[in-house]
Amino acid sequence: MRRLLVLAPLLIAPLVVATTHAGQQASPPSVVAEATRDPGTGRLADDTENRWVPFTLTPGNQIHFTMTLDGRPVSAILDTGVSFTVLARTSKAVVQKRLRSGGSATAIGGAVAVGWMPTRRVELGGLTRTGGGVTVADLPAIATGDAEPVDLLVGRDLTALYALDIDYAGKRFRLLPSGRMPFAGAVAPLTISAQRRVYESAIRLGAGRLAPVIVDTGDGSSVTVTRAGWTAARLDRLPATSTIGFGLGGASVNDLAIVPHLTLGTLDAQNVEVRIEPPGGFSQSIGVAGRIGSGFLGRYRVLLDPYAGRMVLKGDGTQTTPLRSTSGLLVGVAPDRLRVLHVMRGSPAEAAGWRTDDLICAIDGQPVTRDYATSPLARWSVAAPGTVVRLSDCEGRTRALTLRRFY
């Protein structure tokens, strides 16, 4: 079950537009132009079907696992919204003498500086890639909502040649040869865009068909659309509030609503949480109509096979009721406290005067601990309307908050 209304809705944004494309003005000698980068050679093991990769969900709802980079175990996030696999600048896997400048890339919140580092061997489940390289950038811990940052975002360059089978219920995934169909389900189109080089599909929302939309396992939210797409859907009658997300380039505040149903290929999903970006937001800036994130995909078992042109979704998640905040406080988690990252518009918290950066160290007298994100205590923010929650700051002052439904 997704947990984004207990915590802040945190996104690992698509990192899709590098500034060093072929055909542009020649790059300085220190910059490794994209067209000259070694793509490496990938090979699937004969027993790749049995090479499941176990994962956990981060507090930000992303797929978190361990793999191997040049013989070193690294923590990673599976992120089909990233064009090129990204290694954190602070990771011990960075070899400074191999690192070169790589220009910049577009992410939620703005542009980010990137580098490029050749690699010798990357191992992920049944996949071994020799040669190639990784983009290097800052990967803040807040992008996953956890106290510790990850080493790596595994992007399209490592996975797109294969079928990616994600078993959300079993918390495991595997890489298969493209064309394999290990299970049946609803089918939707899936491609790799020539311009953005990420996984893309299309949805029907209300009165509008929105395309392309990025299929982004690194986005912990459900579905995000542009303001123009929302207008085309003619769903303005639905009650809405505000929410916040964090990408590699910083924070992004969007509107938020629950829509009665959404169509993805042959799938008709009901009660879907949709974020609406402001005009000129990230999706519009890169020429897409929106994104489908793990908050939606996690309702199903999912097969992503862009070279076979399809996405397959199996399960009974079409009528899943999304969690709704009844407090209006979206928080980030530290080992012994919560920090308010956003106060939702029209919420009880807004009416009670809560502000961004307020701290919470105890809930109904129970202290916030390191395992808060997975503990029953974390459900206070989505408790039944009428519940009174007593929130204490780190100096012992307590404020009562009466929960209610507001969107």
C-alpha positions as CSV (number, residue, x, y, z in Angstrom):
1,M,0.0,0.0,0.0
2,R,1.4,3.4,-0.9
3,R,2.2,5.7,2.0
4,L,2.5,9.1,0.4
5,L,-0.2,10.8,2.4
6,V,1.5,9.7,5.6
7,L,4.7,11.3,4.4
8,A,5.4,14.0,1.9
9,P,4.7,13.0,-1.7
10,L,8.3,12.7,-2.8
11,L,9.3,12.3,-6.4
12,I,12.5,11.2,-8.1
13,A,12.0,13.3,-11.1
14,P,12.6,12.3,-14.7
15,L,16.1,13.4,-15.7
16,V,15.6,13.5,-19.4
17,V,17.2,16.4,-21.3
18,A,21.0,16.5,-21.4
19,T,22.6,19.5,-22.9
20,T,25.3,17.6,-24.8
21,H,23.3,16.0,-27.6
22,A,25.0,15.1,-30.9
23,G,24.7,17.9,-33.4
24,Q,25.1,20.7,-30.9
25,Q,28.0,23.1,-30.8
26,A,31.2,21.2,-29.9
27,S,31.6,20.6,-26.1
28,P,34.7,21.8,-24.2
29,P,37.3,19.1,-23.9
30,S,36.3,18.4,-20.3
31,V,32.7,17.6,-21.2
32,V,31.9,14.1,-22.4
33,A,29.3,14.6,-25.2
34,E,26.4,12.1,-25.2
35,A,27.1,10.8,-28.7
36,T,30.6,9.8,-27.7
37,R,29.6,7.8,-24.6
38,D,30.2,4.1,-24.6
39,P,26.7,2.4,-24.2
40,G,28.3,-0.8,-22.9
41,T,27.2,-4.3,-23.8
42,G,24.4,-6.0,-21.8
43,R,23.7,-9.7,-21.5
44,L,21.0,-11.6,-19.7
45,A,21.9,-14.8,-17.9
46,D,20.3,-18.0,-19.1
47,D,18.5,-18.3,-15.7
48,T,17.4,-14.7,-15.6
49,E,13.8,-15.7,-15.0
50,N,14.9,-17.0,-11.6
51,R,17.0,-13.9,-10.8
52,W,14.4,-12.0,-8.8
53,V,15.7,-8.8,-7.2
54,P,14.1,-8.2,-3.8
55,F,13.1,-4.6,-2.9
56,T,11.6,-2.5,-0.3
57,L,9.5,0.7,-0.8
58,T,11.1,3.9,0.5
59,P,9.0,6.3,2.5
60,G,8.7,8.2,-0.8
61,N,7.2,5.0,-2.4
62,Q,10.1,4.2,-4.7
63,I,11.6,0.7,-5.4
64,H,14.8,0.4,-3.3
65,F,17.2,-2.5,-3.7
66,T,20.9,-3.5,-3.8
67,M,23.0,-4.2,-6.9
68,T,26.7,-4.2,-7.9
69,L,28.7,-1.5,-9.6
70,D,32.3,-2.3,-10.5
71,G,32.4,-5.0,-7.8
72,R,30.9,-2.7,-5.1
73,P,27.4,-3.2,-3.6
74,V,25.4,-0.1,-4.1
75,S,21.9,1.0,-3.0
76,A,19.6,1.8,-5.9
77,I,16.2,3.0,-7.0
78,L,14.5,1.6,-10.1
79,D,13.6,4.7,-12.2
80,T,12.2,4.3,-15.7
81,G,11.7,8.1,-15.8
82,V,15.5,8.7,-15.9
83,S,17.2,8.7,-19.3
84,F,20.6,7.6,-18.1
85,T,21.5,5.8,-14.9
86,V,22.5,8.3,-12.2
87,L,25.2,7.8,-9.6
88,A,25.3,10.1,-6.5
89,R,28.3,12.4,-6.3
90,T,28.7,11.4,-2.7
91,S,28.7,7.7,-3.3
92,K,31.8,5.7,-2.5
93,A,31.4,4.1,-6.0
94,V,32.5,7.4,-7.6
95,V,36.1,7.2,-8.9
96,Q,37.2,10.8,-9.1
97,K,40.0,10.2,-11.7
98,R,37.4,8.7,-14.1
99,L,34.8,11.5,-13.6
100,R,34.2,14.0,-16.4
101,S,31.8,16.9,-16.7
102,G,28.6,16.0,-18.6
103,G,26.8,19.4,-18.9
104,S,23.3,19.6,-17.3
105,A,19.9,17.9,-17.4
106,T,16.3,18.9,-16.7
107,A,14.6,17.6,-13.6
108,I,11.6,18.6,-11.4
109,G,12.5,21.9,-9.7
110,G,15.0,23.0,-12.4
111,A,18.2,22.1,-14.1
112,V,20.9,20.0,-12.4
113,A,24.6,19.7,-13.2
114,V,25.7,16.3,-14.3
115,G,29.0,14.4,-14.9
116,W,29.9,11.2,-16.6
117,M,31.9,8.2,-15.3
118,P,32.8,5.2,-17.3
119,T,32.1,1.8,-15.6
120,R,33.6,-1.6,-16.1
121,R,30.8,-3.9,-14.9
122,V,27.3,-3.4,-13.7
123,E,25.2,-6.3,-12.3
124,L,21.4,-6.2,-11.8
125,G,19.5,-9.4,-11.3
126,G,20.1,-11.5,-14.4
127,L,21.7,-8.6,-16.3
128,T,25.4,-8.0,-16.6
129,R,26.6,-4.9,-18.5
130,T,30.3,-4.6,-19.4
131,G,31.6,-1.1,-20.3
132,G,29.3,1.8,-20.5
133,G,29.0,4.5,-17.9
134,V,26.8,6.4,-15.5
135,T,25.7,10.0,-15.2
136,V,26.9,11.6,-11.9
137,A,24.7,14.1,-10.1
138,D,23.6,15.2,-6.6
139,L,21.0,12.8,-5.2
140,P,19.6,14.3,-2.0
141,A,18.1,12.0,0.6
142,I,14.8,14.0,0.5
143,A,14.2,12.6,-3.0
144,T,13.4,9.3,-1.5
145,G,12.0,10.6,1.8
146,D,14.6,8.5,3.8
147,A,17.2,9.6,6.2
148,E,20.0,8.2,4.0
149,P,20.6,9.0,0.3
150,V,20.9,6.2,-2.2
151,D,23.9,5.6,-4.5
152,L,22.1,5.0,-7.8
153,L,19.0,5.7,-9.9
154,V,18.8,2.8,-12.4
155,G,17.5,4.4,-15.6
156,R,16.2,3.5,-19.1
157,D,19.7,2.8,-20.4
158,L,20.0,-0.3,-18.3
159,T,16.5,-1.7,-18.5
160,A,14.8,-0.7,-21.8
161,L,16.1,-3.5,-24.0
162,Y,14.4,-6.0,-21.8
163,A,11.0,-6.8,-20.3
164,L,10.8,-5.5,-16.7
165,D,8.5,-7.6,-14.5
166,I,7.7,-5.8,-11.3
167,D,5.8,-7.8,-8.6
168,Y,4.8,-5.0,-6.2
169,A,2.9,-7.4,-3.9
170,G,5.8,-9.7,-3.6
171,K,8.3,-6.8,-3.4
172,R,10.6,-8.2,-6.1
173,F,11.4,-7.6,-9.8
174,R,13.3,-9.3,-12.6
175,L,14.6,-8.6,-16.1
176,L,13.4,-10.9,-19.0
177,P,14.1,-11.1,-22.7
178,S,11.8,-8.6,-24.6
179,G,8.7,-10.4,-25.9
180,R,8.3,-12.6,-22.9
181,M,4.7,-12.5,-21.4
182,P,4.9,-14.2,-18.0
183,F,1.3,-13.3,-17.1
184,A,-1.9,-12.0,-18.7
185,G,-3.6,-8.7,-17.9
186,A,-4.8,-5.4,-19.2
187,V,-2.5,-4.1,-22.0
188,A,-1.5,-0.5,-22.8
189,P,1.0,0.9,-25.3
190,L,4.5,1.6,-24.2
191,T,7.4,3.1,-26.1
192,I,10.8,4.8,-25.6
193,S,10.6,8.3,-26.9
194,A,13.3,9.4,-29.4
195,Q,13.6,12.8,-27.8
196,R,13.4,12.1,-24.1
197,R,14.5,8.5,-24.1
198,V,12.2,7.4,-21.3
199,Y,9.3,5.0,-21.0
200,E,6.0,6.6,-22.4
201,S,2.4,5.7,-22.8
202,A,-1.0,7.5,-23.0
203,I,-4.1,7.8,-20.8
204,R,-7.7,8.9,-21.1
205,L,-8.8,11.2,-18.3
206,G,-12.3,12.6,-18.2
207,A,-13.0,14.2,-21.6
208,G,-9.4,14.2,-22.8
209,R,-6.8,11.8,-24.1
210,L,-3.4,12.8,-22.7
211,A,-0.2,11.8,-24.6
212,P,2.6,11.2,-24.1
213,V,2.8,10.4,-20.4
214,I,6.0,9.2,-18.9
215,V,5.8,5.8,-17.1
216,D,8.0,6.6,-14.2
217,T,8.7,4.0,-11.5
218,G,10.9,6.5,-9.7
219,D,8.0,8.9,-9.2
220,G,6.4,7.9,-5.9
221,S,3.1,9.6,-6.7
222,S,0.1,8.2,-8.6
223,V,-0.7,10.2,-11.8
224,T,0.5,13.7,-12.7
225,V,-0.9,15.8,-15.5
226,T,-0.3,19.3,-16.9
227,R,-2.7,22.1,-16.2
228,A,-3.7,22.1,-19.9
229,G,-4.4,18.3,-19.7
230,W,-6.6,18.8,-16.6
231,T,-8.5,21.6,-18.4
232,A,-9.0,19.2,-21.4
233,A,-10.3,16.5,-19.1
234,R,-13.1,18.9,-17.9
235,L,-12.8,17.8,-14.3
236,D,-12.6,21.2,-12.6
237,R,-15.8,20.4,-10.6
238,L,-13.9,17.9,-8.4
239,P,-12.7,19.2,-5.0
240,A,-8.9,19.9,-5.0
241,T,-6.2,20.7,-2.6
242,S,-2.4,21.3,-2.8
243,T,0.6,19.0,-2.4
244,I,4.3,19.1,-2.7
245,G,6.9,16.8,-4.4
246,F,10.7,16.8,-4.5
247,G,12.8,16.1,-7.6
248,L,16.5,16.3,-8.2
249,G,16.1,20.0,-9.0
250,G,14.1,21.0,-5.9
251,A,10.5,21.2,-4.7
252,S,7.3,21.4,-6.8
253,V,3.9,22.4,-5.5
254,N,0.9,21.0,-7.4
255,D,-2.9,20.8,-7.0
256,L,-4.3,17.4,-6.0
257,A,-7.7,15.7,-6.7
258,I,-9.2,12.2,-6.7
259,V,-10.8,11.4,-10.1
260,P,-13.6,8.8,-10.5
261,H,-11.8,6.8,-13.2
262,L,-8.9,6.8,-15.6
263,T,-8.3,4.6,-18.7
264,L,-4.8,3.2,-19.5
265,G,-5.0,1.0,-22.6
266,T,-7.6,-1.7,-21.8
267,L,-7.5,-0.9,-18.1
268,D,-10.2,1.2,-16.4
269,A,-9.0,2.3,-13.0
270,Q,-11.3,3.9,-10.5
271,N,-10.6,6.5,-7.7
272,V,-7.2,7.6,-8.9
273,E,-5.2,10.3,-7.2
274,V,-4.1,12.9,-9.8
275,R,-1.7,15.8,-9.3
276,I,-2.1,18.9,-11.5
277,E,1.0,20.9,-12.3
278,P,0.8,24.6,-12.7
279,P,1.2,26.2,-16.2
280,G,4.8,25.9,-17.3
281,G,5.5,23.0,-14.9
282,F,8.0,20.2,-15.4
283,S,5.9,18.0,-17.7
284,Q,5.0,20.9,-20.0
285,S,8.6,22.1,-20.1
286,I,9.8,18.8,-21.5
287,G,6.8,18.3,-23.9
288,V,4.8,15.6,-22.2
289,A,1.2,15.5,-20.8
290,G,2.2,14.0,-17.5
291,R,3.5,11.0,-15.6
292,I,2.3,7.7,-14.2
293,G,4.2,6.8,-11.0
294,S,4.6,3.9,-8.6
295,G,1.6,5.2,-6.6
296,F,-0.5,4.0,-9.5
297,L,1.6,1.1,-10.8
298,G,1.9,-0.4,-7.3
299,R,-1.8,-1.4,-7.5
300,Y,-0.8,-4.1,-10.0
301,R,1.8,-6.6,-11.1
302,V,3.4,-4.7,-14.0
303,L,5.3,-5.8,-17.1
304,L,7.1,-3.0,-18.9
305,D,8.4,-4.1,-22.3
306,P,8.9,-1.0,-24.6
307,Y,10.6,-2.9,-27.4
308,A,7.5,-5.2,-27.6
309,G,5.4,-2.0,-27.5
310,R,3.4,-2.9,-24.5
311,M,2.8,-2.6,-20.8
312,V,0.8,-5.3,-19.0
313,L,-1.0,-4.7,-15.7
314,K,-2.5,-7.6,-13.7
315,G,-4.4,-7.4,-10.5
316,D,-7.6,-6.2,-8.8
317,G,-6.3,-2.7,-8.1
318,T,-8.7,-1.0,-10.5
319,Q,-11.0,-0.1,-7.6
320,T,-8.4,0.6,-4.9
321,T,-9.4,3.6,-2.8
322,P,-6.4,5.9,-2.4
323,L,-5.4,7.1,1.0
324,R,-6.6,10.7,1.7
325,S,-4.9,13.0,4.2
326,T,-7.3,14.1,6.8
327,S,-4.8,16.3,8.5
328,G,-3.2,18.3,5.7
329,L,0.3,17.9,7.0
330,L,2.9,16.4,4.6
331,V,6.0,15.6,6.5
332,G,9.6,14.5,6.0
333,V,11.1,12.0,8.3
334,A,14.3,12.2,10.4
335,P,15.4,9.6,13.0
336,D,13.6,11.3,15.9
337,R,11.3,13.9,14.4
338,L,9.0,14.9,11.6
339,R,9.4,18.2,9.7
340,V,6.4,19.8,8.0
341,L,7.2,20.1,4.3
342,H,3.8,21.4,3.1
343,V,0.5,22.4,4.6
344,M,-2.3,21.3,2.2
345,R,-4.7,24.0,1.0
346,G,-8.1,24.0,2.8
347,S,-7.0,21.5,5.4
348,P,-7.5,21.3,9.1
349,A,-3.8,22.0,9.5
350,E,-4.0,25.2,7.5
351,A,-7.0,26.3,9.6
352,A,-5.1,25.6,12.8
353,G,-2.1,27.7,11.7
354,W,0.5,25.0,11.0
355,R,3.5,26.2,8.9
356,T,6.2,24.7,6.8
357,D,9.3,23.7,8.8
358,D,7.2,23.1,12.0
359,L,8.6,20.1,13.9
360,I,6.8,17.1,15.4
361,C,8.6,14.9,17.9
362,A,5.7,13.0,19.5
363,I,2.2,11.9,18.4
364,D,-0.4,11.3,21.1
365,G,2.5,11.0,23.5
366,Q,4.4,8.5,21.5
367,P,7.9,9.6,20.3
368,V,8.9,9.6,16.6
369,T,11.5,6.8,16.2
370,R,13.7,5.6,13.3
371,D,11.1,3.0,12.2
372,Y,8.3,5.6,12.2
373,A,7.6,5.3,8.4
374,T,6.7,1.6,8.6
375,S,5.0,1.8,12.1
376,P,1.3,2.0,12.8
377,L,1.9,5.4,14.4
378,A,2.5,6.8,10.9
379,R,-1.2,6.4,10.0
380,W,-2.3,9.3,12.2
381,S,-2.3,11.7,9.2
382,V,-5.0,9.6,7.4
383,A,-7.1,8.6,10.5
384,A,-10.9,8.9,10.4
385,P,-12.5,12.3,10.2
386,G,-13.4,13.5,13.7
387,T,-10.2,12.0,15.3
388,V,-8.3,14.4,17.6
389,V,-4.6,14.0,17.3
390,R,-2.2,15.6,19.8
391,L,1.1,16.6,18.1
392,S,4.1,17.7,20.3
393,D,7.0,19.7,19.1
394,C,10.6,18.9,20.2
395,E,10.3,21.3,23.2
396,G,7.3,19.5,24.6
397,R,4.6,21.9,23.5
398,T,1.4,20.1,22.3
399,R,-1.2,21.2,19.8
400,A,-4.5,19.3,19.2
401,L,-5.6,18.8,15.6
402,T,-9.1,17.6,14.7
403,L,-9.0,15.6,11.4
404,R,-11.6,15.9,8.6
405,R,-12.0,15.2,4.9
406,F,-11.3,18.2,2.8
407,Y,-10.8,17.0,-0.8
